[in-house]
Amino acid sequence: MGIQDLQTFIQSYAPGGCVSIDLLKIAARNRKPQPLGRRLRLVLDAECCLDRLYGGYFSDWASGGQWNRMVQFLSTLIQNMQAHGIELVVFFNGCLEPDRAEQWQQAQQSVRHRATSILRHLASKGTPPPKVWWIAPECLRTCLRMALRHLNVSVMCSMYDHRQEVIAFCRENNYNGLLVEDPEYAAFDPPRYFSSQQLKLTYKGALETKEYLMGKVAEALELSNNKLPAVAALLGNHLISEESLDPFHRKICPGHQTGKIPSDVLVKAVASFVKGLGSAMDDVDEIVAQVFPGSGSSHLRSKLQAAFKYYMNGTKEGFLSYKSGARGRNGKSRTKSKSENDKKPSQSEPQALKFASDAADSLEALQPTPSIKVDPPSTEDCSNEITVTNGLASLQLSSSSSSSTSSAPSPNPASHDAELNLAGLVSAEVLRTASERHSKGMMAPQIHQILSLGQIRLSAVLEDETELPLAHLFFRPVRQMVYGILFNLHHLSFLQSHKAAKDKATQIAHINLDSIAVQEIVWLKDSSRVDRVKPERVGWGVPTVQRLWFGSTVDDKRRRLRAFLSCMRSDTTMILNPHYVPQPMLLFACVIRYIMSHTDQPILRKQELDALIAQAFSPELINANFLQDLQLPRLNVRGVQLAALVMNGIENALLANDACGAPIPWLMCCPWLYFDGKLFQYKLLKAENVRGLPELCDHRMDDVLKIERMKEAILEGISPHFARVPPPQPMPLPLRVPPPVNLMPTPLMPVFPHNGRGGGARGRNMVAEGGRLRVAGIVVGQWGDNYGSSANGRSQPNRNVPFQQAGGKGYMNSGMPNLYQNYNARGDPKSVRLAVRGRGAVQNGRRGRATKKLTPNGTISKGGKVGPESKSASALKTESGSQPNGHPEEKTASLQEPSCQ
């Protein structure tokens, strides 16, 4: 996008615009002038530095998340900042921002491309992927919110426009600067602009980063700071694309009519154009007319006007009008409910409305309850709910919660009817509580999106479609029951089925339950998909969401917990027994049970189930230093995808817990209490190579007992079906390449049978396919197949194979016929002296066995003397083995070559 060129210009082409600083030293200098001490107050945009908050580019980010290591790093970082007087507020993006839908799709496409590269790397090499492919582990934002909240750090979550709310919070509460990495913040001209991407906590105790001096940047552009919003609007942004402004850019850059315009050239050209406007700078319409002359560019003019107003609202002068009028992208005022107008994201604001589970002790609700009888709501209860609901008839959430919702086209034609019905399905108290808890980061951000817009986005996951199911589709039934609870589906169906209730609630009675749906924008493969998902009933008389959130009786606590367990398909007795499932592992056990409940398509293997539970009980789970130093021999593709599936299930379980009124306290839902991706990969590799569970637990029998109990609770009422382990892949057989054909003439050499000792010349093994002898690169000899022996070196009798006989017909040189039948291959007569070596044999004057004589007719005579006709022949000494006539002996034969003349 064009506005990214502004960030490139600031970092590389603005003299003195980027300097290295130490935040701790700045905080120390800031406290010196005043005796009481003035803290350095910064606003951190977590979306710009997710990798830094996670702890850097660790090699285990692909294994499912190393959450205890993340908490340890955050604890060290926050302690250093608080010790030096730095106050930090962390912002997360909790809004959909339909105007930035194209940016979201581009980001998800990039994530999906890197995920594919990671899986291919793991499949081919099995080593941790390189850091350039870093993607956020599943459930990272949720874990960061919970960890920062655990460390007493102020957490905020945007509701409508993330960047506008961040800069407005900074200006309204007099914070000293922003810790971000986004050129749009530079266009707002913040008090101070620190780089979050360069944030680094060194071992020397320094908190290093870079500061971008916007005054120096404005000097390099020869502009004043208040004209930077015009530069950002004319470069191209999420409101008007760079392609739409390309003719204008070519016009002001005459030397670059083709190809991409360099960043420094484009930024300076736009700044020169803004500088040349002079007094016309205050007239936006005149600027737009110069950029888009002619009458056919009305839609582009409106987009450019919206871009000018958007960046002006972020400046020091313009944010006041944005705060009072809450202008949207097209400049029209946005109507808000009373609760939203009164809301101010400041530290002095009173605490958000609490759940009943927050005020009271909810641990007693975790005790086993064999059977909970829930009666249907009475007529009095219905009338009370009807009165509250009728009071919301005038609240149009679909048009008031966000100005961009009304202007953005609806992806689904039927979504308009569903949005109109959302206003009358939730009470004002529930909506106000959801809004305030959302803004303080105390609730899953999807709940406010569901209640206000009826739409959520589901980002890409590190997965493929080969073995494991897609995570978003696999856990969709959980979200469907959450939708049914939030929209009081059981309560509405009860009202429509009773005549007395129909008379008192005519408006509710005419609501079409089939029109209630939530749009899920799911990123699958290489594109996004919009699914219209209908809510589902839980299966029993679940109370309304108002009673689930604010009911304080013991029955209300039990119903909250049962509603959550029903969403996770875990409404059993044993799973609530702390002797079987410890309370900090209840949510994790529900996720595992939900995965195991899919008996039609088994997902987990037995060793995978053991590894998941074993790592939760492992004493190394809380040892962050041990896990950081742990070296994995390899990373399994299936193990990485399984960890992503489990973490996606944990995120959906946290959504269901918040929707049901938080029956499980958030301190018992923290993922670092029961899961670590690196430890899970280690246990999974170990489970594939050990014989049983005791060996997997290093023979800690207490852990074995705990694992068996928890497994029994998880599989209660389920006939477990485990996924089959694929058979080991057979090793491919080596290809047998035929020897190359020798085109050079070679001397004829005899082919002798292979000796049984596995020794050719000097006892070395001979190749069964034959071989060649090369001297100085020239083939001087070759021999054929060694048919006389097996692979183990022993001779095999009765093999009808061609061989060279003394004076007989045979083949030599790989199939060449013997042209000299009356002579052997060395030119000697047929008579050959054969001396058999062995124990007690005489050979060359030594004592040995009797000498055998080969007669001219091809027979062997057992005489002690050799005829005179054979004395001139060459002596062939054999160490037993196959005789030239094909009869084997016990020993092998060796050829005694004559000395070269």
TILUMPA-635043 format. One line per 2 residues: for each residue x negated, y negated, z negated of C-alpha. Coordinates in steps of 0.05 Angstrom, whole numbers. Layout:
BEGIN
X/Y/Z ~ ... $
***
This chain:
BEGIN
0/0/0 ~ -23/-71/14 $
-24/-94/-58 ~ -78/-42/-73 $
-125/-85/-32 ~ -119/-138/-86 $
-147/-89/-137 ~ -203/-70/-90 $
-220/-143/-80 ~ -222/-156/-155 $
-269/-97/-168 ~ -316/-105/-109 $
-312/-173/-75 ~ -297/-224/-130 $
-363/-252/-158 ~ -361/-247/-234 $
-290/-220/-233 ~ -307/-154/-265 $
-351/-150/-328 ~ -367/-94/-376 $
-345/-106/-448 ~ -339/-71/-515 $
-269/-77/-545 ~ -294/-65/-615 $
-342/-125/-610 ~ -287/-169/-582 $
-242/-148/-640 ~ -298/-165/-689 $
-308/-234/-659 ~ -233/-246/-658 $
-229/-235/-734 ~ -287/-281/-754 $
-255/-350/-747 ~ -198/-335/-795 $
-210/-310/-866 ~ -147/-268/-866 $
-168/-235/-802 ~ -131/-235/-736 $
-123/-169/-703 ~ -135/-158/-629 $
-67/-136/-603 ~ -64/-98/-537 $
-9/-65/-496 ~ -31/0/-463 $
6/27/-402 ~ 0/103/-411 $
19/116/-338 ~ -46/84/-316 $
-92/128/-359 ~ -60/195/-372 $
-127/230/-359 ~ -163/184/-409 $
-112/195/-463 ~ -116/270/-452 $
-190/266/-467 ~ -223/260/-399 $
-235/309/-342 ~ -240/373/-383 $
-248/438/-346 ~ -188/467/-381 $
-134/418/-358 ~ -112/470/-307 $
-103/526/-359 ~ -39/497/-389 $
-64/441/-434 ~ -112/440/-493 $
-67/403/-541 ~ -106/408/-605 $
-167/380/-570 ~ -123/323/-544 $
-98/307/-614 ~ -169/308/-641 $
-191/259/-587 ~ -132/213/-598 $
-143/214/-673 ~ -216/193/-665 $
-197/138/-615 ~ -141/109/-658 $
-183/112/-722 ~ -239/73/-688 $
-190/21/-662 ~ -154/12/-728 $
-220/8/-766 ~ -241/-51/-723 $
-175/-87/-726 ~ -145/-69/-658 $
-69/-61/-656 ~ -43/-19/-599 $
25/-8/-569 ~ 32/47/-517 $
85/42/-462 ~ 112/102/-423 $
154/98/-361 ~ 224/122/-378 $
263/92/-320 ~ 279/118/-251 $
266/54/-212 ~ 303/71/-147 $
265/15/-111 ~ 201/55/-121 $
229/121/-96 ~ 181/121/-38 $
122/111/-84 ~ 145/169/-127 $
150/214/-66 ~ 80/195/-43 $
53/209/-113 ~ 88/277/-116 $
63/295/-47 ~ -8/281/-70 $
2/322/-133 ~ 30/380/-93 $
-29/378/-44 ~ -79/380/-102 $
-40/436/-135 ~ -45/478/-72 $
-119/465/-69 ~ -127/485/-142 $
-90/551/-133 ~ -131/568/-71 $
-195/552/-109 ~ -174/597/-167 $
-155/654/-121 ~ -221/652/-83 $
-271/635/-138 ~ -236/641/-206 $
-274/582/-235 ~ -246/517/-263 $
-226/469/-207 ~ -266/405/-196 $
-245/342/-231 ~ -228/306/-167 $
-166/350/-164 ~ -142/329/-233 $
-68/332/-244 ~ -31/320/-308 $
-16/385/-346 ~ 57/402/-353 $
92/366/-410 ~ 33/318/-419 $
75/255/-428 ~ 119/288/-480 $
58/314/-518 ~ 26/245/-516 $
89/211/-543 ~ 93/261/-601 $
18/257/-616 ~ 17/181/-617 $
79/180/-660 ~ 45/230/-706 $
-15/183/-711 ~ 30/123/-730 $
20/87/-664 ~ 76/44/-637 $
106/78/-576 ~ 154/44/-528 $
191/70/-468 ~ 216/27/-410 $
289/30/-389 ~ 299/-8/-324 $
235/-36/-294 ~ 170/-10/-324 $
121/-65/-305 ~ 168/-122/-319 $
183/-95/-388 ~ 109/-85/-404 $
89/-156/-386 ~ 152/-184/-419 $
136/-147/-484 ~ 65/-174/-482 $
86/-246/-473 ~ 146/-244/-520 $
106/-216/-578 ~ 42/-257/-565 $
-4/-198/-551 ~ -75/-214/-529 $
-77/-174/-466 ~ -60/-112/-425 $
-99/-47/-421 ~ -76/-25/-352 $
-101/-7/-282 ~ -51/-35/-233 $
-57/-94/-185 ~ 15/-114/-197 $
-5/-133/-268 ~ -60/-176/-239 $
-7/-213/-198 ~ 30/-229/-263 $
-32/-265/-289 ~ -33/-232/-359 $
-69/-264/-418 ~ -126/-215/-411 $
-133/-156/-363 ~ -173/-96/-388 $
-184/-33/-347 ~ -153/29/-377 $
-185/75/-326 ~ -255/54/-349 $
-238/62/-423 ~ -292/105/-456 $
-307/121/-528 ~ -382/133/-533 $
-420/173/-585 ~ -452/108/-608 $
-385/84/-634 ~ -371/35/-578 $
-305/29/-540 ~ -328/8/-471 $
-286/-14/-413 ~ -284/-70/-361 $
-248/-136/-362 ~ -221/-168/-299 $
-226/-244/-304 ~ -168/-271/-263 $
-197/-341/-267 ~ -259/-318/-229 $
-215/-281/-179 ~ -174/-344/-166 $
-238/-383/-156 ~ -263/-332/-105 $
-197/-341/-68 ~ -199/-417/-77 $
-129/-415/-107 ~ -97/-430/-174 $
-73/-373/-218 ~ 0/-390/-207 $
-6/-375/-133 ~ -27/-302/-143 $
45/-277/-141 ~ 52/-305/-71 $
-11/-267/-49 ~ 16/-202/-79 $
83/-211/-44 ~ 51/-224/24 $
3/-164/19 ~ 60/-113/18 $
90/-77/-41 ~ 147/-31/-62 $
200/-82/-40 ~ 172/-97/29 $
124/-48/60 ~ 56/-63/90 $
82/-38/158 ~ 136/-92/158 $
83/-145/146 ~ 34/-117/196 $
51/-168/252 ~ 40/-224/202 $
-27/-194/180 ~ -50/-188/252 $
-31/-259/264 ~ -73/-287/207 $
-131/-239/222 ~ -144/-250/296 $
-208/-210/295 ~ -174/-145/274 $
-119/-132/324 ~ -128/-56/321 $
-146/-9/265 ~ -142/-21/190 $
-159/-90/166 ~ -213/-89/111 $
-189/-106/42 ~ -232/-167/31 $
-214/-196/99 ~ -139/-186/89 $
-138/-215/19 ~ -178/-276/38 $
-134/-288/100 ~ -70/-284/59 $
-101/-331/6 ~ -119/-380/61 $
-48/-378/87 ~ -20/-391/18 $
-70/-447/7 ~ -48/-480/72 $
24/-482/52 ~ 12/-543/8 $
77/-574/-17 ~ 118/-520/17 $
94/-470/-35 ~ 153/-484/-79 $
203/-470/-23 ~ 208/-395/-16 $
256/-399/43 ~ 207/-440/84 $
151/-391/70 ~ 195/-333/91 $
213/-369/155 ~ 140/-378/173 $
125/-305/160 ~ 185/-278/198 $
205/-328/252 ~ 267/-315/293 $
338/-294/277 ~ 330/-219/281 $
291/-211/216 ~ 344/-226/165 $
335/-160/127 ~ 259/-171/123 $
270/-242/98 ~ 314/-218/42 $
262/-166/22 ~ 206/-217/22 $
248/-265/-20 ~ 260/-210/-70 $
185/-196/-73 ~ 170/-269/-87 $
221/-271/-144 ~ 198/-204/-172 $
125/-227/-182 ~ 145/-296/-205 $
187/-264/-261 ~ 124/-233/-289 $
86/-298/-296 ~ 83/-340/-359 $
133/-390/-331 ~ 179/-341/-297 $
187/-288/-351 ~ 232/-333/-392 $
283/-335/-336 ~ 276/-261/-326 $
287/-249/-400 ~ 349/-293/-404 $
380/-274/-338 ~ 350/-204/-331 $
347/-213/-256 ~ 342/-152/-212 $
306/-143/-148 ~ 355/-183/-106 $
359/-241/-155 ~ 430/-227/-180 $
442/-228/-255 ~ 451/-161/-287 $
509/-153/-336 ~ 491/-117/-399 $
530/-88/-456 ~ 525/-122/-524 $
477/-71/-550 ~ 429/-83/-492 $
432/-159/-497 ~ 416/-157/-571 $
359/-109/-561 ~ 288/-138/-567 $
228/-92/-563 ~ 191/-121/-622 $
161/-95/-685 ~ 208/-135/-728 $
269/-103/-698 ~ 309/-59/-745 $
300/15/-737 ~ 342/51/-685 $
404/88/-707 ~ 382/154/-736 $
409/223/-725 ~ 441/256/-784 $
385/307/-780 ~ 334/251/-790 $
366/225/-854 ~ 380/292/-887 $
338/353/-897 ~ 350/396/-836 $
307/454/-859 ~ 365/486/-896 $
401/493/-830 ~ 345/538/-806 $
364/593/-854 ~ 396/655/-825 $
471/648/-812 ~ 500/716/-792 $
564/686/-764 ~ 588/615/-756 $
661/606/-742 ~ 676/542/-705 $
749/523/-701 ~ 774/484/-641 $
783/409/-654 ~ 848/392/-686 $
898/342/-659 ~ 875/289/-709 $
803/297/-688 ~ 825/290/-616 $
862/226/-629 ~ 802/196/-663 $
757/214/-605 ~ 809/188/-556 $
811/121/-591 ~ 736/113/-587 $
734/135/-515 ~ 790/90/-493 $
751/32/-521 ~ 698/46/-469 $
745/42/-410 ~ 718/-26/-390 $
644/-6/-395 ~ 619/8/-325 $
553/42/-335 ~ 543/57/-262 $
541/-16/-244 ~ 514/-49/-307 $
457/-6/-330 ~ 412/-23/-272 $
419/-74/-217 ~ 382/-29/-169 $
432/27/-176 ~ 487/-12/-142 $
442/-33/-85 ~ 408/33/-72 $
445/81/-25 ~ 474/142/-57 $
439/206/-34 ~ 504/246/-43 $
573/221/-22 ~ 606/255/-81 $
560/222/-132 ~ 601/157/-134 $
660/192/-165 ~ 617/225/-217 $
585/158/-236 ~ 653/126/-246 $
673/179/-295 ~ 609/175/-337 $
631/111/-372 ~ 691/143/-405 $
657/207/-427 ~ 610/179/-480 $
626/136/-541 ~ 594/67/-552 $
557/92/-613 ~ 525/149/-575 $
504/104/-518 ~ 475/52/-565 $
437/104/-604 ~ 410/136/-541 $
387/68/-515 ~ 350/49/-579 $
318/116/-591 ~ 297/117/-518 $
264/49/-522 ~ 224/71/-583 $
201/136/-553 ~ 239/178/-603 $
280/217/-552 ~ 270/253/-487 $
276/198/-433 ~ 320/243/-390 $
378/235/-439 ~ 385/161/-428 $
379/171/-353 ~ 434/223/-354 $
481/181/-396 ~ 469/116/-358 $
455/136/-286 ~ 474/209/-281 $
408/224/-247 ~ 339/252/-266 $
275/266/-228 ~ 235/330/-235 $
162/324/-215 ~ 118/375/-180 $
90/433/-220 ~ 26/473/-213 $
60/534/-182 ~ 74/572/-118 $
130/618/-97 ~ 94/685/-94 $
104/720/-161 ~ 135/673/-212 $
200/634/-202 ~ 201/559/-192 $
202/527/-261 ~ 254/473/-247 $
303/522/-218 ~ 289/575/-270 $
306/529/-329 ~ 365/495/-294 $
417/534/-336 ~ 388/502/-398 $
398/433/-369 ~ 468/450/-346 $
489/466/-418 ~ 456/401/-440 $
499/364/-390 ~ 560/399/-417 $
543/377/-488 ~ 527/305/-470 $
591/296/-430 ~ 635/333/-481 $
657/384/-430 ~ 690/430/-481 $
726/371/-513 ~ 753/347/-446 $
777/416/-426 ~ 812/423/-493 $
848/357/-483 ~ 871/376/-415 $
897/443/-439 ~ 942/416/-495 $
1005/376/-481 ~ 1001/336/-546 $
932/312/-529 ~ 953/295/-458 $
1006/248/-484 ~ 956/210/-527 $
900/208/-476 ~ 930/199/-408 $
865/171/-380 ~ 824/231/-404 $
876/279/-379 ~ 869/255/-307 $
794/263/-305 ~ 772/315/-254 $
721/358/-290 ~ 694/383/-224 $
673/313/-205 ~ 626/308/-265 $
556/324/-240 ~ 484/302/-249 $
437/290/-191 ~ 372/326/-198 $
317/301/-151 ~ 271/362/-150 $
204/363/-115 ~ 195/431/-81 $
140/449/-33 ~ 127/388/10 $
191/348/2 ~ 242/327/-49 $
312/355/-54 ~ 374/324/-85 $
418/376/-120 ~ 486/359/-149 $
486/401/-213 ~ 551/412/-251 $
551/418/-327 ~ 566/485/-359 $
603/502/-423 ~ 562/530/-480 $
610/587/-493 ~ 641/569/-560 $
677/509/-590 ~ 618/462/-594 $
635/394/-626 ~ 630/329/-589 $
563/296/-581 ~ 582/242/-630 $
594/294/-684 ~ 531/332/-666 $
489/269/-673 ~ 521/237/-734 $
555/293/-772 ~ 525/301/-841 $
560/362/-870 ~ 530/431/-876 $
575/457/-821 ~ 552/401/-775 $
479/421/-787 ~ 495/493/-770 $
533/474/-708 ~ 475/431/-684 $
428/489/-692 ~ 475/538/-659 $
486/491/-600 ~ 411/488/-588 $
403/564/-595 ~ 461/574/-546 $
427/531/-494 ~ 364/573/-501 $
402/640/-501 ~ 375/653/-571 $
437/653/-614 ~ 416/713/-656 $
406/726/-730 ~ 335/751/-732 $
305/692/-695 ~ 327/647/-753 $
293/690/-805 ~ 228/656/-825 $
197/723/-843 ~ 201/742/-769 $
195/674/-735 ~ 159/619/-774 $
195/553/-771 ~ 140/516/-731 $
146/570/-678 ~ 222/572/-672 $
224/530/-609 ~ 167/570/-577 $
202/635/-594 ~ 266/610/-561 $
229/594/-497 ~ 198/663/-495 $
265/695/-508 ~ 297/655/-452 $
243/681/-405 ~ 253/752/-428 $
328/747/-422 ~ 323/749/-346 $
327/824/-339 ~ 349/822/-266 $
281/794/-246 ~ 228/812/-298 $
177/757/-305 ~ 129/775/-361 $
85/836/-365 ~ 74/870/-431 $
3/845/-440 ~ 26/775/-422 $
79/776/-476 ~ 27/801/-526 $
-22/747/-505 ~ 30/691/-512 $
48/711/-583 ~ -23/729/-603 $
-51/661/-585 ~ 4/628/-627 $
-18/667/-689 ~ -93/663/-674 $
-135/627/-727 ~ -174/595/-670 $
-113/556/-648 ~ -127/498/-696 $
-203/500/-685 ~ -211/448/-631 $
-287/451/-630 ~ -286/526/-620 $
-237/521/-563 ~ -277/466/-530 $
-340/509/-532 ~ -303/571/-510 $
-326/594/-441 ~ -277/633/-399 $
-307/685/-352 ~ -254/669/-300 $
-187/636/-290 ~ -129/678/-265 $
-80/647/-216 ~ -21/682/-248 $
-43/661/-317 ~ -48/588/-297 $
21/589/-266 ~ 50/626/-326 $
22/573/-373 ~ 55/518/-331 $
121/556/-333 ~ 118/562/-409 $
102/488/-418 ~ 159/469/-371 $
205/512/-414 ~ 180/476/-477 $
197/409/-446 ~ 267/433/-429 $
275/461/-499 ~ 255/393/-528 $
308/361/-483 ~ 361/409/-509 $
339/396/-581 ~ 347/321/-574 $
414/329/-538 ~ 441/371/-596 $
421/320/-649 ~ 350/346/-664 $
368/406/-708 ~ 294/424/-707 $
252/366/-736 ~ 205/336/-685 $
144/352/-729 ~ 160/426/-720 $
166/419/-644 ~ 96/395/-630 $
64/441/-578 ~ -5/440/-611 $
26/481/-668 ~ 38/543/-625 $
5/537/-557 ~ -62/524/-526 $
-73/538/-452 ~ -147/555/-457 $
-136/603/-515 ~ -78/635/-477 $
-122/648/-416 ~ -175/679/-462 $
-124/724/-496 ~ -94/743/-429 $
-162/765/-401 ~ -175/803/-465 $
-106/837/-464 ~ -121/865/-395 $
-184/900/-420 ~ -166/925/-490 $
-127/987/-510 ~ -78/959/-560 $
-54/900/-601 ~ -102/910/-659 $
-161/903/-613 ~ -130/841/-582 $
-125/810/-652 ~ -197/830/-670 $
-168/882/-719 ~ -134/830/-763 $
-76/873/-785 ~ -38/814/-816 $
-35/781/-748 ~ -14/847/-716 $
44/852/-765 ~ 66/781/-752 $
63/791/-677 ~ 105/854/-681 $
157/820/-724 ~ 162/760/-678 $
166/805/-618 ~ 223/844/-651 $
260/779/-664 ~ 250/755/-593 $
274/820/-562 ~ 334/829/-608 $
394/850/-567 ~ 353/852/-503 $
331/914/-466 ~ 262/890/-446 $
243/897/-374 ~ 171/879/-359 $
143/861/-292 ~ 102/915/-259 $
28/909/-256 ~ 5/913/-184 $
-40/972/-168 ~ -114/956/-161 $
-133/937/-91 ~ -177/991/-58 $
-245/969/-38 ~ -251/961/38 $
-294/1014/70 ~ -357/989/103 $
-353/985/178 ~ -396/1036/214 $
-431/998/269 ~ -461/1041/323 $
-535/1031/334 ~ -554/986/391 $
-574/1017/456 ~ -648/1015/470 $
-662/994/541 ~ -737/1004/537 $
-768/1071/553 ~ -790/1108/492 $
-833/1171/484 ~ -796/1235/473 $
-799/1257/400 ~ -771/1320/369 $
-713/1320/323 ~ -726/1363/262 $
-674/1383/210 ~ -671/1342/146 $
-707/1370/86 ~ -665/1389/27 $
-703/1348/-24 ~ -677/1284/6 $
-746/1268/31 ~ -767/1253/101 $
-837/1230/108 ~ -868/1227/38 $
-803/1248/4 ~ -761/1187/24 $
-687/1194/41 ~ -671/1193/115 $
-611/1157/143 ~ -556/1205/166 $
-544/1165/230 ~ -616/1169/251 $
-664/1112/257 ~ -718/1076/297 $
-790/1060/285 ~ -813/991/306 $
-883/966/310 ~ -893/892/322 $
-820/887/342 ~ -825/943/395 $
-789/1009/386 ~ -841/1063/388 $
-798/1120/363 ~ -728/1140/344 $
-692/1200/316 ~ -621/1225/318 $
-569/1243/267 ~ -592/1283/207 $
-541/1338/209 ~ -579/1386/166 $
-563/1356/98 ~ -505/1327/59 $
-501/1262/20 ~ -532/1293/-42 $
-595/1315/-5 ~ -579/1390/-4 $
-583/1430/59 ~ -518/1456/89 $
-522/1522/126 ~ -484/1545/187 $
-479/1477/219 ~ -471/1485/294 $
-507/1422/313 ~ -557/1409/368 $
-630/1412/346 ~ -697/1422/379 $
-719/1494/380 ~ -788/1517/396 $
-782/1530/470 ~ -706/1532/468 $
-654/1486/497 ~ -637/1427/454 $
-629/1353/452 ~ -677/1299/433 $
-676/1224/428 ~ -602/1217/411 $
-575/1265/463 ~ -629/1267/516 $
-640/1338/543 ~ -707/1373/534 $
-741/1372/601 ~ -798/1416/579 $
-767/1480/556 ~ -832/1520/556 $
-866/1471/511 ~ -849/1439/447 $
-844/1365/440 ~ -918/1357/428 $
-938/1397/490 ~ -962/1459/452 $
-942/1530/471 ~ -881/1563/440 $
-918/1602/387 ~ -916/1562/323 $
-947/1582/257 ~ -898/1573/200 $
-927/1574/131 ~ -876/1572/75 $
-897/1535/13 ~ -874/1558/-54 $
-895/1586/-120 ~ -951/1635/-110 $
-957/1623/-35 ~ -1023/1618/2 $
-1028/1557/47 ~ -1092/1532/79 $
-1132/1579/38 ~ -1087/1578/-23 $
-1050/1636/-54 ~ -977/1639/-32 $
-923/1679/0 ~ -929/1720/63 $
-937/1684/129 ~ -881/1689/179 $
-897/1693/253 ~ -853/1667/309 $
-859/1712/369 ~ -854/1687/440 $
-784/1717/447 ~ -758/1673/391 $
-759/1724/334 ~ -798/1720/269 $
-842/1777/248 ~ -862/1785/175 $
-934/1801/184 ~ -995/1780/148 $
-1032/1760/211 ~ -1018/1714/267 $
-1031/1733/338 ~ -1089/1702/373 $
-1043/1669/423 ~ -1015/1626/368 $
-1082/1603/339 ~ -1089/1547/387 $
-1020/1522/373 ~ -1005/1465/326 $
-991/1488/255 ~ -923/1467/228 $
-922/1473/153 ~ -854/1479/122 $
-835/1468/50 ~ -775/1513/59 $
-710/1487/88 ~ -676/1499/154 $
-720/1539/201 ~ -724/1520/274 $
-676/1577/291 ~ -622/1548/245 $
-630/1594/184 ~ -639/1554/120 $
-688/1567/64 ~ -692/1541/-7 $
-742/1486/5 ~ -746/1428/53 $
-790/1421/114 ~ -842/1369/127 $
-879/1352/189 ~ -954/1348/187 $
-972/1298/242 ~ -1039/1306/277 $
-1089/1251/267 ~ -1091/1199/321 $
-1150/1203/367 $
***
